[in-house]
Each structure stands twice: as C-alpha cells, then as structure tokens.
Amino acid sequence: MSKAIVVGEKHLILGFKAVGFEIVPIEDSSKLMQELISLSTNTEIGLVFVTESLAVQNPKAIEEFRQRCNTVLTVIPTHEGSKHVSFQEIRQSVENSLGVDILGKVKKQ
C-alpha cells in the first residue's frame, strides 16, 4: 500500500497525522527542495500534499519533484485562504492539452 505524505508548516499539517498521513514539517520554504528531492526517491510514496503557502514561495521545488518521479503532488490550500495555485495549474494543463481555456479565468472576490 502506498504512503501519503503532507509537507508544510507543522501547525498547518498536524491534523493530517490524526487521519493516517505521514507528515514532514517544514517551517522554511528554502528547505522544501531538499525534502521533496528526498521524498522523490522513496518508491513507497503514492501521494504528496504540499501546503500552498510553501509551494507559492518555492515553485521550482514543486516542478523539480514532478520531473523526478511519477508520484502525485498536489498543492493544498490552508485555513489562511487559497491563492488558487492548484486551479491555475489544472487550468494551464487543460489549456496546453486542448489549446483552449475551457475552465475560464479565476474570478476575483
């Protein structure tokens, strides 16, 4: 069975541990690349969640992880509110695949 990992600020991800996720607490976005490279070598991992607050600060780490392995990595919003990073990634992928933006632009609230 594959493992699910949550990477992010400890106070934001601790609740995931209660429902069976392994957590990797990181308080500084500069350490995100190092942790994701380490996780990319573990073939037992099937899913990685990264808090949006860290992903926004270090998008190259997310890109590098996705290039290194086939493990699914998803950026998750926090209680601090979403910056729509995941939606923008999906929209860009769909637009690149189809040549048309069928999902539309994010509406500002």
Phi and psi in radians as a Rosetta constraint file:
Dihedral C 1 N 2 CA 2 C 2 CIRCULARHARMONIC -1.317 0.35
Dihedral N 2 CA 2 C 2 N 3 CIRCULARHARMONIC 2.652 0.35
Dihedral C 2 N 3 CA 3 C 3 CIRCULARHARMONIC -1.598 0.35
Dihedral N 3 CA 3 C 3 N 4 CIRCULARHARMONIC 2.666 0.35
Dihedral C 3 N 4 CA 4 C 4 CIRCULARHARMONIC -2.047 0.35
Dihedral N 4 CA 4 C 4 N 5 CIRCULARHARMONIC 2.279 0.35
Dihedral C 4 N 5 CA 5 C 5 CIRCULARHARMONIC -2.112 0.35
Dihedral N 5 CA 5 C 5 N 6 CIRCULARHARMONIC 2.473 0.35
Dihedral C 5 N 6 CA 6 C 6 CIRCULARHARMONIC -2.091 0.35
Dihedral N 6 CA 6 C 6 N 7 CIRCULARHARMONIC 2.202 0.35
Dihedral C 6 N 7 CA 7 C 7 CIRCULARHARMONIC -1.979 0.35
Dihedral N 7 CA 7 C 7 N 8 CIRCULARHARMONIC 2.266 0.35
Dihedral C 7 N 8 CA 8 C 8 CIRCULARHARMONIC 2.936 0.35
Dihedral N 8 CA 8 C 8 N 9 CIRCULARHARMONIC -2.987 0.35
Dihedral C 8 N 9 CA 9 C 9 CIRCULARHARMONIC -1.156 0.35
Dihedral N 9 CA 9 C 9 N 10 CIRCULARHARMONIC 2.336 0.35
Dihedral C 9 N 10 CA 10 C 10 CIRCULARHARMONIC -0.931 0.35
Dihedral N 10 CA 10 C 10 N 11 CIRCULARHARMONIC -0.778 0.35
Dihedral C 10 N 11 CA 11 C 11 CIRCULARHARMONIC -1.182 0.35
Dihedral N 11 CA 11 C 11 N 12 CIRCULARHARMONIC -0.320 0.35
Dihedral C 11 N 12 CA 12 C 12 CIRCULARHARMONIC -1.623 0.35
Dihedral N 12 CA 12 C 12 N 13 CIRCULARHARMONIC -0.388 0.35
Dihedral C 12 N 13 CA 13 C 13 CIRCULARHARMONIC -1.952 0.35
Dihedral N 13 CA 13 C 13 N 14 CIRCULARHARMONIC -0.131 0.35
Dihedral C 13 N 14 CA 14 C 14 CIRCULARHARMONIC -0.979 0.35
Dihedral N 14 CA 14 C 14 N 15 CIRCULARHARMONIC -0.611 0.35
Dihedral C 14 N 15 CA 15 C 15 CIRCULARHARMONIC -1.097 0.35
Dihedral N 15 CA 15 C 15 N 16 CIRCULARHARMONIC -0.496 0.35
Dihedral C 15 N 16 CA 16 C 16 CIRCULARHARMONIC -1.122 0.35
Dihedral N 16 CA 16 C 16 N 17 CIRCULARHARMONIC -0.524 0.35
Dihedral C 16 N 17 CA 17 C 17 CIRCULARHARMONIC -1.086 0.35
Dihedral N 17 CA 17 C 17 N 18 CIRCULARHARMONIC -0.604 0.35
Dihedral C 17 N 18 CA 18 C 18 CIRCULARHARMONIC -1.157 0.35
Dihedral N 18 CA 18 C 18 N 19 CIRCULARHARMONIC -0.399 0.35
Dihedral C 18 N 19 CA 19 C 19 CIRCULARHARMONIC -1.888 0.35
Dihedral N 19 CA 19 C 19 N 20 CIRCULARHARMONIC 0.315 0.35
Dihedral C 19 N 20 CA 20 C 20 CIRCULARHARMONIC 1.787 0.35
Dihedral N 20 CA 20 C 20 N 21 CIRCULARHARMONIC -0.017 0.35
Dihedral C 20 N 21 CA 21 C 21 CIRCULARHARMONIC -1.389 0.35
Dihedral N 21 CA 21 C 21 N 22 CIRCULARHARMONIC 2.598 0.35
Dihedral C 21 N 22 CA 22 C 22 CIRCULARHARMONIC -1.484 0.35
Dihedral N 22 CA 22 C 22 N 23 CIRCULARHARMONIC 2.495 0.35
Dihedral C 22 N 23 CA 23 C 23 CIRCULARHARMONIC -2.035 0.35
Dihedral N 23 CA 23 C 23 N 24 CIRCULARHARMONIC 2.580 0.35
Dihedral C 23 N 24 CA 24 C 24 CIRCULARHARMONIC -2.198 0.35
Dihedral N 24 CA 24 C 24 N 25 CIRCULARHARMONIC 1.660 0.35
Dihedral C 24 N 25 CA 25 C 25 CIRCULARHARMONIC -1.271 0.35
Dihedral N 25 CA 25 C 25 N 26 CIRCULARHARMONIC 2.285 0.35
Dihedral C 25 N 26 CA 26 C 26 CIRCULARHARMONIC -2.391 0.35
Dihedral N 26 CA 26 C 26 N 27 CIRCULARHARMONIC 2.216 0.35
Dihedral C 26 N 27 CA 27 C 27 CIRCULARHARMONIC -1.750 0.35
Dihedral N 27 CA 27 C 27 N 28 CIRCULARHARMONIC -0.254 0.35
Dihedral C 27 N 28 CA 28 C 28 CIRCULARHARMONIC -2.174 0.35
Dihedral N 28 CA 28 C 28 N 29 CIRCULARHARMONIC 2.156 0.35
Dihedral C 28 N 29 CA 29 C 29 CIRCULARHARMONIC -1.087 0.35
Dihedral N 29 CA 29 C 29 N 30 CIRCULARHARMONIC -0.355 0.35
Dihedral C 29 N 30 CA 30 C 30 CIRCULARHARMONIC -1.178 0.35
Dihedral N 30 CA 30 C 30 N 31 CIRCULARHARMONIC -0.346 0.35
Dihedral C 30 N 31 CA 31 C 31 CIRCULARHARMONIC -1.572 0.35
Dihedral N 31 CA 31 C 31 N 32 CIRCULARHARMONIC -0.095 0.35
Dihedral C 31 N 32 CA 32 C 32 CIRCULARHARMONIC -1.089 0.35
Dihedral N 32 CA 32 C 32 N 33 CIRCULARHARMONIC -0.786 0.35
Dihedral C 32 N 33 CA 33 C 33 CIRCULARHARMONIC -1.001 0.35
Dihedral N 33 CA 33 C 33 N 34 CIRCULARHARMONIC -0.853 0.35
Dihedral C 33 N 34 CA 34 C 34 CIRCULARHARMONIC -1.024 0.35
Dihedral N 34 CA 34 C 34 N 35 CIRCULARHARMONIC -0.799 0.35
Dihedral C 34 N 35 CA 35 C 35 CIRCULARHARMONIC -1.171 0.35
Dihedral N 35 CA 35 C 35 N 36 CIRCULARHARMONIC -0.734 0.35
Dihedral C 35 N 36 CA 36 C 36 CIRCULARHARMONIC -1.198 0.35
Dihedral N 36 CA 36 C 36 N 37 CIRCULARHARMONIC -0.628 0.35
Dihedral C 36 N 37 CA 37 C 37 CIRCULARHARMONIC -1.102 0.35
Dihedral N 37 CA 37 C 37 N 38 CIRCULARHARMONIC -0.722 0.35
Dihedral C 37 N 38 CA 38 C 38 CIRCULARHARMONIC -1.094 0.35
Dihedral N 38 CA 38 C 38 N 39 CIRCULARHARMONIC -0.772 0.35
Dihedral C 38 N 39 CA 39 C 39 CIRCULARHARMONIC -1.167 0.35
Dihedral N 39 CA 39 C 39 N 40 CIRCULARHARMONIC -0.537 0.35
Dihedral C 39 N 40 CA 40 C 40 CIRCULARHARMONIC -1.152 0.35
Dihedral N 40 CA 40 C 40 N 41 CIRCULARHARMONIC -0.329 0.35
Dihedral C 40 N 41 CA 41 C 41 CIRCULARHARMONIC -1.555 0.35
Dihedral N 41 CA 41 C 41 N 42 CIRCULARHARMONIC -0.146 0.35
Dihedral C 41 N 42 CA 42 C 42 CIRCULARHARMONIC -1.596 0.35
Dihedral N 42 CA 42 C 42 N 43 CIRCULARHARMONIC 1.893 0.35
Dihedral C 42 N 43 CA 43 C 43 CIRCULARHARMONIC -1.308 0.35
Dihedral N 43 CA 43 C 43 N 44 CIRCULARHARMONIC -0.149 0.35
Dihedral C 43 N 44 CA 44 C 44 CIRCULARHARMONIC -1.424 0.35
Dihedral N 44 CA 44 C 44 N 45 CIRCULARHARMONIC -0.216 0.35
Dihedral C 44 N 45 CA 45 C 45 CIRCULARHARMONIC -1.529 0.35
Dihedral N 45 CA 45 C 45 N 46 CIRCULARHARMONIC 2.239 0.35
Dihedral C 45 N 46 CA 46 C 46 CIRCULARHARMONIC -1.919 0.35
Dihedral N 46 CA 46 C 46 N 47 CIRCULARHARMONIC -0.326 0.35
Dihedral C 46 N 47 CA 47 C 47 CIRCULARHARMONIC -2.612 0.35
Dihedral N 47 CA 47 C 47 N 48 CIRCULARHARMONIC 2.335 0.35
Dihedral C 47 N 48 CA 48 C 48 CIRCULARHARMONIC -2.238 0.35
Dihedral N 48 CA 48 C 48 N 49 CIRCULARHARMONIC 2.212 0.35
Dihedral C 48 N 49 CA 49 C 49 CIRCULARHARMONIC -1.818 0.35
Dihedral N 49 CA 49 C 49 N 50 CIRCULARHARMONIC 2.385 0.35
Dihedral C 49 N 50 CA 50 C 50 CIRCULARHARMONIC -2.178 0.35
Dihedral N 50 CA 50 C 50 N 51 CIRCULARHARMONIC 2.334 0.35
Dihedral C 50 N 51 CA 51 C 51 CIRCULARHARMONIC -1.106 0.35
Dihedral N 51 CA 51 C 51 N 52 CIRCULARHARMONIC 2.479 0.35
Dihedral C 51 N 52 CA 52 C 52 CIRCULARHARMONIC -1.046 0.35
Dihedral N 52 CA 52 C 52 N 53 CIRCULARHARMONIC -0.628 0.35
Dihedral C 52 N 53 CA 53 C 53 CIRCULARHARMONIC -1.064 0.35
Dihedral N 53 CA 53 C 53 N 54 CIRCULARHARMONIC -0.650 0.35
Dihedral C 53 N 54 CA 54 C 54 CIRCULARHARMONIC -1.357 0.35
Dihedral N 54 CA 54 C 54 N 55 CIRCULARHARMONIC -0.705 0.35
Dihedral C 54 N 55 CA 55 C 55 CIRCULARHARMONIC -1.091 0.35
Dihedral N 55 CA 55 C 55 N 56 CIRCULARHARMONIC -0.668 0.35
Dihedral C 55 N 56 CA 56 C 56 CIRCULARHARMONIC -1.150 0.35
Dihedral N 56 CA 56 C 56 N 57 CIRCULARHARMONIC -0.596 0.35
Dihedral C 56 N 57 CA 57 C 57 CIRCULARHARMONIC -1.366 0.35
Dihedral N 57 CA 57 C 57 N 58 CIRCULARHARMONIC -0.376 0.35
Dihedral C 57 N 58 CA 58 C 58 CIRCULARHARMONIC -2.504 0.35
Dihedral N 58 CA 58 C 58 N 59 CIRCULARHARMONIC 1.158 0.35
Dihedral C 58 N 59 CA 59 C 59 CIRCULARHARMONIC -1.125 0.35
Dihedral N 59 CA 59 C 59 N 60 CIRCULARHARMONIC -0.442 0.35
Dihedral C 59 N 60 CA 60 C 60 CIRCULARHARMONIC -1.139 0.35
Dihedral N 60 CA 60 C 60 N 61 CIRCULARHARMONIC -0.558 0.35
Dihedral C 60 N 61 CA 61 C 61 CIRCULARHARMONIC -1.143 0.35
Dihedral N 61 CA 61 C 61 N 62 CIRCULARHARMONIC -0.708 0.35
Dihedral C 61 N 62 CA 62 C 62 CIRCULARHARMONIC -1.125 0.35
Dihedral N 62 CA 62 C 62 N 63 CIRCULARHARMONIC -0.820 0.35
Dihedral C 62 N 63 CA 63 C 63 CIRCULARHARMONIC -1.071 0.35
Dihedral N 63 CA 63 C 63 N 64 CIRCULARHARMONIC -0.763 0.35
Dihedral C 63 N 64 CA 64 C 64 CIRCULARHARMONIC -1.082 0.35
Dihedral N 64 CA 64 C 64 N 65 CIRCULARHARMONIC -0.759 0.35
Dihedral C 64 N 65 CA 65 C 65 CIRCULARHARMONIC -1.041 0.35
Dihedral N 65 CA 65 C 65 N 66 CIRCULARHARMONIC -0.822 0.35
Dihedral C 65 N 66 CA 66 C 66 CIRCULARHARMONIC -1.122 0.35
Dihedral N 66 CA 66 C 66 N 67 CIRCULARHARMONIC -0.520 0.35
Dihedral C 66 N 67 CA 67 C 67 CIRCULARHARMONIC -1.350 0.35
Dihedral N 67 CA 67 C 67 N 68 CIRCULARHARMONIC -0.517 0.35
Dihedral C 67 N 68 CA 68 C 68 CIRCULARHARMONIC -1.391 0.35
Dihedral N 68 CA 68 C 68 N 69 CIRCULARHARMONIC -0.508 0.35
Dihedral C 68 N 69 CA 69 C 69 CIRCULARHARMONIC -2.600 0.35
Dihedral N 69 CA 69 C 69 N 70 CIRCULARHARMONIC 2.986 0.35
Dihedral C 69 N 70 CA 70 C 70 CIRCULARHARMONIC -1.671 0.35
Dihedral N 70 CA 70 C 70 N 71 CIRCULARHARMONIC 0.052 0.35
Dihedral C 70 N 71 CA 71 C 71 CIRCULARHARMONIC -1.098 0.35
Dihedral N 71 CA 71 C 71 N 72 CIRCULARHARMONIC 2.405 0.35
Dihedral C 71 N 72 CA 72 C 72 CIRCULARHARMONIC -1.278 0.35
Dihedral N 72 CA 72 C 72 N 73 CIRCULARHARMONIC 2.210 0.35
Dihedral C 72 N 73 CA 73 C 73 CIRCULARHARMONIC -2.093 0.35
Dihedral N 73 CA 73 C 73 N 74 CIRCULARHARMONIC 2.195 0.35
Dihedral C 73 N 74 CA 74 C 74 CIRCULARHARMONIC -2.176 0.35
Dihedral N 74 CA 74 C 74 N 75 CIRCULARHARMONIC 2.371 0.35
Dihedral C 74 N 75 CA 75 C 75 CIRCULARHARMONIC -1.534 0.35
Dihedral N 75 CA 75 C 75 N 76 CIRCULARHARMONIC 2.247 0.35
Dihedral C 75 N 76 CA 76 C 76 CIRCULARHARMONIC -2.004 0.35
Dihedral N 76 CA 76 C 76 N 77 CIRCULARHARMONIC 2.432 0.35
Dihedral C 76 N 77 CA 77 C 77 CIRCULARHARMONIC -1.265 0.35
Dihedral N 77 CA 77 C 77 N 78 CIRCULARHARMONIC 2.855 0.35
Dihedral C 77 N 78 CA 78 C 78 CIRCULARHARMONIC -2.025 0.35
Dihedral N 78 CA 78 C 78 N 79 CIRCULARHARMONIC -3.139 0.35
Dihedral C 78 N 79 CA 79 C 79 CIRCULARHARMONIC -1.135 0.35
Dihedral N 79 CA 79 C 79 N 80 CIRCULARHARMONIC -0.217 0.35
Dihedral C 79 N 80 CA 80 C 80 CIRCULARHARMONIC -1.352 0.35
Dihedral N 80 CA 80 C 80 N 81 CIRCULARHARMONIC -0.071 0.35
Dihedral C 80 N 81 CA 81 C 81 CIRCULARHARMONIC 1.808 0.35
Dihedral N 81 CA 81 C 81 N 82 CIRCULARHARMONIC 2.641 0.35
Dihedral C 81 N 82 CA 82 C 82 CIRCULARHARMONIC -1.588 0.35
Dihedral N 82 CA 82 C 82 N 83 CIRCULARHARMONIC 2.521 0.35
Dihedral C 82 N 83 CA 83 C 83 CIRCULARHARMONIC -1.779 0.35
Dihedral N 83 CA 83 C 83 N 84 CIRCULARHARMONIC 0.148 0.35
Dihedral C 83 N 84 CA 84 C 84 CIRCULARHARMONIC 1.095 0.35
Dihedral N 84 CA 84 C 84 N 85 CIRCULARHARMONIC 0.517 0.35
Dihedral C 84 N 85 CA 85 C 85 CIRCULARHARMONIC -1.095 0.35
Dihedral N 85 CA 85 C 85 N 86 CIRCULARHARMONIC -0.817 0.35
Dihedral C 85 N 86 CA 86 C 86 CIRCULARHARMONIC -1.107 0.35
Dihedral N 86 CA 86 C 86 N 87 CIRCULARHARMONIC -0.761 0.35
Dihedral C 86 N 87 CA 87 C 87 CIRCULARHARMONIC -1.077 0.35
Dihedral N 87 CA 87 C 87 N 88 CIRCULARHARMONIC -0.728 0.35
Dihedral C 87 N 88 CA 88 C 88 CIRCULARHARMONIC -1.115 0.35
Dihedral N 88 CA 88 C 88 N 89 CIRCULARHARMONIC -0.674 0.35
Dihedral C 88 N 89 CA 89 C 89 CIRCULARHARMONIC -1.123 0.35
Dihedral N 89 CA 89 C 89 N 90 CIRCULARHARMONIC -0.787 0.35
Dihedral C 89 N 90 CA 90 C 90 CIRCULARHARMONIC -1.123 0.35
Dihedral N 90 CA 90 C 90 N 91 CIRCULARHARMONIC -0.788 0.35
Dihedral C 90 N 91 CA 91 C 91 CIRCULARHARMONIC -1.036 0.35
Dihedral N 91 CA 91 C 91 N 92 CIRCULARHARMONIC -0.754 0.35
Dihedral C 91 N 92 CA 92 C 92 CIRCULARHARMONIC -1.139 0.35
Dihedral N 92 CA 92 C 92 N 93 CIRCULARHARMONIC -0.704 0.35
Dihedral C 92 N 93 CA 93 C 93 CIRCULARHARMONIC -1.109 0.35
Dihedral N 93 CA 93 C 93 N 94 CIRCULARHARMONIC -0.766 0.35
Dihedral C 93 N 94 CA 94 C 94 CIRCULARHARMONIC -1.119 0.35
Dihedral N 94 CA 94 C 94 N 95 CIRCULARHARMONIC -0.770 0.35
Dihedral C 94 N 95 CA 95 C 95 CIRCULARHARMONIC -1.121 0.35
Dihedral N 95 CA 95 C 95 N 96 CIRCULARHARMONIC -0.689 0.35
Dihedral C 95 N 96 CA 96 C 96 CIRCULARHARMONIC -1.143 0.35
Dihedral N 96 CA 96 C 96 N 97 CIRCULARHARMONIC -0.654 0.35
Dihedral C 96 N 97 CA 97 C 97 CIRCULARHARMONIC -1.282 0.35
Dihedral N 97 CA 97 C 97 N 98 CIRCULARHARMONIC -0.765 0.35
Dihedral C 97 N 98 CA 98 C 98 CIRCULARHARMONIC -1.715 0.35
Dihedral N 98 CA 98 C 98 N 99 CIRCULARHARMONIC -0.345 0.35
Dihedral C 98 N 99 CA 99 C 99 CIRCULARHARMONIC 1.440 0.35
Dihedral N 99 CA 99 C 99 N 100 CIRCULARHARMONIC 0.085 0.35
Dihedral C 99 N 100 CA 100 C 100 CIRCULARHARMONIC -2.436 0.35
Dihedral N 100 CA 100 C 100 N 101 CIRCULARHARMONIC 2.487 0.35
Dihedral C 100 N 101 CA 101 C 101 CIRCULARHARMONIC -1.525 0.35
Dihedral N 101 CA 101 C 101 N 102 CIRCULARHARMONIC 1.544 0.35
Dihedral C 101 N 102 CA 102 C 102 CIRCULARHARMONIC -1.447 0.35
Dihedral N 102 CA 102 C 102 N 103 CIRCULARHARMONIC -0.253 0.35
Dihedral C 102 N 103 CA 103 C 103 CIRCULARHARMONIC -1.576 0.35
Dihedral N 103 CA 103 C 103 N 104 CIRCULARHARMONIC -0.261 0.35
Dihedral C 103 N 104 CA 104 C 104 CIRCULARHARMONIC 1.393 0.35
Dihedral N 104 CA 104 C 104 N 105 CIRCULARHARMONIC 2.923 0.35
Dihedral C 104 N 105 CA 105 C 105 CIRCULARHARMONIC -1.384 0.35
Dihedral N 105 CA 105 C 105 N 106 CIRCULARHARMONIC 2.731 0.35
Dihedral C 105 N 106 CA 106 C 106 CIRCULARHARMONIC -1.272 0.35
Dihedral N 106 CA 106 C 106 N 107 CIRCULARHARMONIC 2.241 0.35
Dihedral C 106 N 107 CA 107 C 107 CIRCULARHARMONIC -1.413 0.35
Dihedral N 107 CA 107 C 107 N 108 CIRCULARHARMONIC 2.323 0.35
Dihedral C 107 N 108 CA 108 C 108 CIRCULARHARMONIC -1.421 0.35
Dihedral N 108 CA 108 C 108 N 109 CIRCULARHARMONIC 2.382 0.35
